[in-house]
Amino acid sequence: MICRFIAEHKARFGVAPICRALSAHGCPIAPRTYYAWARRAPSKRALWDTTVTELLAGYYEPGAGGRRLPESLYGSLKMWAYLQRQGIQVARCTIERLMRINGWRGVSRAKKVRTTVADLSANRAPDLVNRQFRVPAPNRLLVADFTYVRLASSANSTFAYTAFVIDAFAGRIVGWECSTSKHTTFVERAIAQAAAFRTRQGNPVNAPQNKAIHHSDAGSQYTSLHLTETLHLHGLSPSIGTVGDAYDNALAETTIGLYKTECIRDDSPFRRGPLTGLNNLEAITADWVHWYNTSRLMHRLDRRPPAEAEADYYAQTRDDQPVALT
C-alpha cells in the first residue's frame, strides 16, 4: 500500500522526498524498498485480477455498437454463477471485489405502478390459488397480468401495453402480446399464444392430467365474460385473486417488475433507442423474453434458466419424448 502511494505521487514530489516525509511521520521506508517493489514481477493474484477484470468489462462496459450484453444486468452473485456455468472457475469474493473496485453493479427494481383496475361489479371466478404459486409440473398453473409502457414521439408521449402469461412451475413466459389498447382481446391474444406454444412443444395445456388454472388479478380485462369463455375453450379454469391483496398475483407482478427493469428502462441492454412505436416495443420485448426464458439465471431454480428447468423436468419424467428448449 505504501509503495502504491509513492508510485501515485512520485511524479510530483519524487521518490526520495516522499520516503523522507513518511519516515519522519513514523512510517519508515527506504527508496531502495520502493524501487525493488517497482521492479518485481506482478503477483499471480494481480495477473488473475487483470484477467477477470477484462472478462467482466466485456459484460459491463458498452461494446463497439454502444450496447452492453444482457448479463450486465446481473449483480455479483449471478455473475459469479454465470461464469461458473461458462467453465470459468473464479471465487465469488473475487467477483464482488473487482465489481466494487470498478463500480459495476446489477440493476435494481423500480417502484411498481398499478395498471389494472378492478371491476367491482363483475362476477369474478374464485381464487383457486390462494397465493400457492409453487406447482409440481408445467402447465398446472398459468399466471397473467399486463403493464403499461410509455412510447415517445416527436409531438407527445402515448402508452402501449404488454401482457404476459407465465407458467408458475419455472416462471417461463409462454405467451406475451403488445398493444396500444388494453381491451380484453389484447390479453386474450396472449392466452392464445401461450396455448399454441405449448401445443407446438407437444405439451398442450388442455391435456386432462394438467387440470390447468389461469390465475390473474381482478382487473376488468380478466373478469369479463368473453375472457372466461376463451379460457374454457383452451381448457383452462379461471381463477381471480382477491381485491386489495398485495400478493394476489405476486408471481406475475414479479415478472413484470423484471421486464420493466431489465428491458424497458432507458439504460437497458435491450434498448435500441427511443420507443417511438409499437414495433420498437415488440422487438425489444421479443429479445428480452427469449433471453429471459433461455438464458436468465433464476435463484429459485438453482440458478438455471426457466427453459432448462422445464427440460430437466421432462427429461426425468418422460425420457422417451424430446423436449424443445425454445
C-alpha positions as CSV (number, residue, x, y, z in Angstrom):
1,M,0.0,0.0,0.0
2,I,2.8,2.4,0.9
3,C,4.7,1.6,-2.4
4,R,1.5,2.2,-4.4
5,F,1.1,5.6,-2.6
6,I,4.6,6.5,-3.6
7,A,4.0,5.4,-7.2
8,E,0.9,7.6,-7.4
9,H,2.7,10.8,-6.2
10,K,6.4,10.3,-7.3
11,A,5.9,12.4,-10.5
12,R,5.0,15.4,-8.3
13,F,7.3,15.0,-5.3
14,G,9.9,12.5,-6.2
15,V,10.6,9.1,-4.5
16,A,13.3,10.2,-2.0
17,P,11.4,13.2,-0.6
18,I,8.3,11.1,-0.1
19,C,10.3,8.4,1.7
20,R,11.9,11.0,4.0
21,A,8.5,12.5,4.8
22,L,6.9,9.1,5.5
23,S,9.9,8.1,7.7
24,A,9.6,11.4,9.7
25,H,6.0,10.6,10.4
26,G,6.6,7.1,11.8
27,C,6.4,5.1,8.6
28,P,10.0,4.3,7.7
29,I,10.7,3.2,4.2
30,A,13.9,3.5,2.1
31,P,13.9,4.5,-1.6
32,R,15.5,1.2,-2.5
33,T,12.5,-0.6,-1.0
34,Y,10.2,1.2,-3.4
35,Y,12.5,0.5,-6.4
36,A,12.6,-3.2,-5.5
37,W,8.9,-3.3,-5.3
38,A,8.5,-1.4,-8.7
39,R,10.9,-3.9,-10.4
40,R,9.3,-7.1,-9.2
41,A,7.0,-9.2,-11.5
42,P,3.3,-9.0,-10.9
43,S,1.9,-11.5,-8.4
44,K,-0.3,-14.4,-9.5
45,R,-3.2,-12.6,-7.8
46,A,-2.6,-9.4,-9.7
47,L,-2.4,-11.2,-13.0
48,W,-5.6,-13.1,-12.3
49,D,-7.3,-9.9,-11.2
50,T,-6.4,-8.4,-14.6
51,T,-7.7,-11.3,-16.5
52,V,-11.1,-11.4,-14.6
53,T,-11.4,-7.6,-14.8
54,E,-11.0,-7.7,-18.6
55,L,-13.6,-10.5,-18.7
56,L,-16.1,-8.6,-16.6
57,A,-15.5,-5.4,-18.6
58,G,-16.7,-7.3,-21.7
59,Y,-20.1,-7.6,-20.0
60,Y,-20.4,-4.3,-18.0
61,E,-18.9,-1.9,-20.5
62,P,-20.5,-1.0,-23.8
63,G,-19.3,-2.8,-26.9
64,A,-18.4,-1.5,-30.3
65,G,-22.1,-0.8,-31.0
66,G,-22.5,1.1,-27.8
67,R,-24.6,-1.6,-26.2
68,R,-23.9,-3.9,-23.3
69,L,-24.6,-7.6,-23.1
70,P,-27.8,-8.7,-21.2
71,E,-25.6,-10.3,-18.5
72,S,-24.7,-6.8,-17.5
73,L,-28.0,-6.8,-15.6
74,Y,-26.5,-9.3,-13.1
75,G,-25.2,-8.5,-9.7
76,S,-22.1,-10.1,-8.3
77,L,-23.8,-13.4,-7.2
78,K,-25.5,-14.1,-10.5
79,M,-22.4,-13.0,-12.5
80,W,-20.3,-15.5,-10.4
81,A,-22.9,-18.2,-11.1
82,Y,-23.0,-17.4,-14.8
83,L,-19.2,-17.6,-15.1
84,Q,-19.2,-20.9,-13.3
85,R,-21.7,-22.2,-15.9
86,Q,-19.3,-21.0,-18.6
87,G,-16.5,-23.1,-17.1
88,I,-14.6,-20.2,-15.6
89,Q,-13.6,-21.1,-12.0
90,V,-13.3,-17.9,-10.1
91,A,-14.1,-17.2,-6.5
92,R,-17.3,-15.3,-5.6
93,C,-15.4,-12.9,-3.4
94,T,-13.1,-12.0,-6.3
95,I,-16.1,-11.1,-8.5
96,E,-17.6,-9.0,-5.6
97,R,-14.2,-7.2,-5.0
98,L,-13.5,-6.4,-8.7
99,M,-17.1,-5.2,-9.4
100,R,-16.9,-3.0,-6.4
101,I,-13.5,-1.5,-7.4
102,N,-14.7,-0.8,-11.0
103,G,-18.1,0.5,-9.9
104,W,-20.0,-2.3,-11.7
105,R,-23.4,-3.4,-10.3
106,G,-26.5,-5.1,-11.4
107,V,-29.9,-3.3,-11.9
108,S,-32.3,-2.6,-9.1
109,R,-36.0,-2.8,-9.5
110,A,-38.1,0.4,-9.6
111,K,-41.3,1.2,-7.8
112,K,-44.3,-0.7,-9.2
113,V,-47.1,1.2,-10.9
114,R,-50.5,-0.5,-10.9
115,T,-52.2,-0.7,-14.3
116,T,-55.2,-3.0,-13.9
117,V,-58.3,-1.6,-12.3
118,A,-60.7,-3.9,-10.6
119,D,-64.3,-4.1,-11.8
120,L,-66.2,-4.4,-8.5
121,S,-69.5,-5.1,-10.3
122,A,-68.3,-8.0,-12.3
123,N,-68.9,-11.6,-11.4
124,R,-65.5,-13.0,-10.6
125,A,-64.1,-16.5,-10.6
126,P,-63.0,-17.9,-7.2
127,D,-59.4,-17.7,-6.1
128,L,-58.2,-21.3,-6.8
129,V,-54.5,-20.5,-6.0
130,N,-54.6,-18.8,-2.6
131,R,-51.1,-17.5,-3.0
132,Q,-49.7,-21.0,-3.6
133,F,-47.6,-20.4,-6.7
134,R,-45.4,-23.5,-6.4
135,V,-46.7,-26.3,-8.6
136,P,-45.2,-29.8,-9.2
137,A,-45.2,-29.7,-13.0
138,P,-45.5,-27.3,-16.0
139,N,-49.0,-26.5,-17.4
140,R,-50.6,-26.8,-14.0
141,L,-50.8,-23.0,-13.2
142,L,-50.6,-20.1,-15.6
143,V,-50.5,-16.6,-14.2
144,A,-51.3,-13.5,-16.2
145,D,-51.0,-9.7,-16.0
146,F,-50.1,-6.7,-18.1
147,T,-48.3,-3.4,-17.7
148,Y,-48.0,-0.1,-19.5
149,V,-45.0,1.2,-21.4
150,R,-44.6,4.9,-22.3
151,L,-43.9,5.5,-26.0
152,A,-42.1,8.6,-27.2
153,S,-42.9,10.6,-30.3
154,S,-41.9,14.0,-31.7
155,A,-45.1,15.6,-30.5
156,N,-46.1,13.8,-27.3
157,S,-46.0,10.6,-25.3
158,T,-48.5,7.8,-25.6
159,F,-48.9,4.5,-23.9
160,A,-48.6,0.9,-25.1
161,Y,-49.3,-2.2,-23.1
162,T,-47.6,-5.6,-22.7
163,A,-49.4,-8.7,-21.4
164,F,-47.7,-11.8,-20.2
165,V,-48.8,-15.4,-19.5
166,I,-46.3,-17.2,-17.2
167,D,-46.1,-20.8,-16.3
168,A,-45.7,-20.9,-12.5
169,F,-43.6,-24.1,-12.5
170,A,-40.3,-22.5,-13.6
171,G,-41.5,-18.9,-14.3
172,R,-41.3,-19.4,-18.1
173,I,-43.1,-16.8,-20.2
174,V,-45.2,-18.9,-22.5
175,G,-47.3,-16.1,-24.1
176,W,-47.0,-12.3,-24.5
177,E,-48.6,-9.6,-26.5
178,C,-48.0,-5.9,-27.1
179,S,-50.8,-3.5,-28.0
180,T,-51.8,0.2,-27.9
181,S,-55.2,-0.8,-26.4
182,K,-55.9,-2.6,-23.2
183,H,-59.1,-4.1,-24.3
184,T,-60.0,-7.7,-23.3
185,T,-59.0,-9.0,-26.8
186,F,-55.4,-7.9,-26.1
187,V,-54.9,-10.2,-23.1
188,E,-56.9,-13.0,-24.9
189,R,-54.2,-13.0,-27.7
190,A,-51.5,-13.6,-25.1
191,I,-53.5,-16.6,-23.7
192,A,-54.0,-18.0,-27.2
193,Q,-50.3,-17.6,-27.9
194,A,-49.5,-19.5,-24.7
195,A,-51.8,-22.3,-25.6
196,A,-50.4,-22.5,-29.2
197,F,-46.8,-22.5,-27.9
198,R,-47.4,-25.4,-25.5
199,T,-49.2,-27.4,-28.3
200,R,-46.2,-26.9,-30.6
201,Q,-44.0,-28.2,-27.9
202,G,-46.1,-31.3,-27.6
203,N,-47.2,-30.3,-24.1
204,P,-50.7,-28.9,-24.5
205,V,-52.2,-27.1,-21.6
206,N,-55.6,-28.7,-22.1
207,A,-54.3,-32.2,-21.5
208,P,-56.6,-33.9,-19.0
209,Q,-53.9,-34.6,-16.4
210,N,-52.9,-30.9,-16.1
211,K,-56.2,-29.5,-14.8
212,A,-54.6,-26.2,-15.7
213,I,-55.6,-23.0,-13.9
214,H,-55.3,-19.5,-15.3
215,H,-54.8,-17.0,-12.5
216,S,-54.9,-13.2,-12.7
217,D,-55.8,-10.2,-10.6
218,A,-59.3,-8.7,-10.6
219,G,-58.7,-6.3,-13.4
220,S,-61.7,-5.7,-15.7
221,Q,-60.0,-7.4,-18.6
222,Y,-59.7,-10.6,-16.7
223,T,-63.2,-10.6,-15.2
224,S,-65.0,-10.2,-18.5
225,L,-67.4,-12.9,-19.7
226,H,-65.7,-13.1,-23.1
227,L,-62.3,-13.9,-21.5
228,T,-63.8,-16.5,-19.3
229,E,-65.2,-18.2,-22.4
230,T,-61.8,-18.0,-24.0
231,L,-60.2,-19.7,-21.1
232,H,-62.7,-22.6,-21.2
233,L,-62.1,-23.1,-24.9
234,H,-58.4,-23.6,-24.1
235,G,-59.1,-26.0,-21.3
236,L,-58.2,-23.5,-18.5
237,S,-60.0,-23.0,-15.2
238,P,-60.3,-19.3,-14.4
239,S,-59.0,-18.0,-11.0
240,I,-59.1,-14.4,-9.8
241,G,-57.1,-13.1,-6.8
242,T,-58.7,-11.2,-4.0
243,V,-59.2,-7.4,-4.4
244,G,-56.8,-5.3,-2.4
245,D,-54.4,-8.1,-1.7
246,A,-50.8,-7.2,-2.4
247,Y,-49.9,-10.9,-3.0
248,D,-52.9,-11.8,-5.1
249,N,-50.8,-12.3,-8.2
250,A,-47.3,-12.0,-6.9
251,L,-45.6,-14.2,-9.5
252,A,-46.9,-12.2,-12.5
253,E,-46.1,-8.9,-10.8
254,T,-42.6,-10.0,-10.1
255,T,-42.0,-11.0,-13.8
256,I,-43.5,-7.6,-14.9
257,G,-41.2,-5.9,-12.5
258,L,-38.2,-7.6,-14.1
259,Y,-39.5,-6.7,-17.5
260,K,-39.7,-3.0,-16.7
261,T,-36.3,-3.0,-15.0
262,E,-34.3,-5.2,-17.5
263,C,-36.0,-4.4,-20.8
264,I,-37.8,-1.1,-20.7
265,R,-35.7,1.4,-18.8
266,D,-33.6,3.8,-20.8
267,D,-30.2,2.1,-20.0
268,S,-31.4,-1.4,-20.8
269,P,-29.0,-3.5,-22.9
270,F,-32.1,-4.4,-25.0
271,R,-33.0,-0.9,-25.9
272,R,-32.0,0.3,-29.4
273,G,-33.1,3.9,-28.9
274,P,-36.3,5.7,-28.1
275,L,-39.5,3.6,-28.1
276,T,-41.3,5.5,-30.9
277,G,-43.9,2.9,-31.8
278,L,-45.3,-0.5,-31.2
279,N,-42.8,-2.2,-33.5
280,N,-39.9,-0.9,-31.3
281,L,-41.6,-2.3,-28.2
282,E,-42.3,-5.7,-29.8
283,A,-38.7,-6.0,-31.0
284,I,-37.1,-5.5,-27.6
285,T,-39.8,-7.5,-25.8
286,A,-39.2,-10.5,-28.1
287,D,-35.4,-10.2,-27.4
288,W,-35.9,-10.0,-23.7
289,V,-38.4,-12.8,-23.5
290,H,-36.1,-15.1,-25.4
291,W,-33.2,-14.2,-23.1
292,Y,-35.3,-14.5,-20.0
293,N,-36.6,-18.0,-20.9
294,T,-33.4,-19.5,-22.3
295,S,-30.5,-17.7,-20.5
296,R,-31.5,-15.7,-17.5
297,L,-30.4,-17.4,-14.3
298,M,-33.1,-17.8,-11.6
299,H,-32.2,-18.2,-7.9
300,R,-35.2,-20.2,-7.2
301,L,-34.3,-22.7,-9.9
302,D,-30.8,-23.2,-8.6
303,R,-29.5,-20.5,-10.9
304,R,-30.9,-22.2,-14.1
305,P,-32.9,-20.6,-16.8
306,P,-36.7,-21.4,-16.9
307,A,-36.4,-23.4,-20.2
308,E,-33.6,-25.5,-18.8
309,A,-35.5,-26.2,-15.6
310,E,-38.5,-27.4,-17.7
311,A,-36.3,-29.5,-19.9
312,D,-34.7,-31.2,-16.9
313,Y,-38.2,-31.9,-15.5
314,Y,-39.4,-33.6,-18.7
315,A,-36.1,-35.4,-19.1
316,Q,-36.7,-37.0,-15.7
317,T,-40.3,-37.8,-16.3
318,R,-40.5,-38.6,-20.0
319,D,-37.2,-39.9,-21.2
320,D,-38.7,-41.2,-24.4
321,Q,-40.0,-37.8,-25.6
322,P,-37.8,-34.9,-26.8
323,V,-38.2,-31.5,-25.2
324,A,-37.9,-28.2,-27.1
325,L,-35.9,-25.5,-25.4
326,T,-37.2,-22.6,-27.4
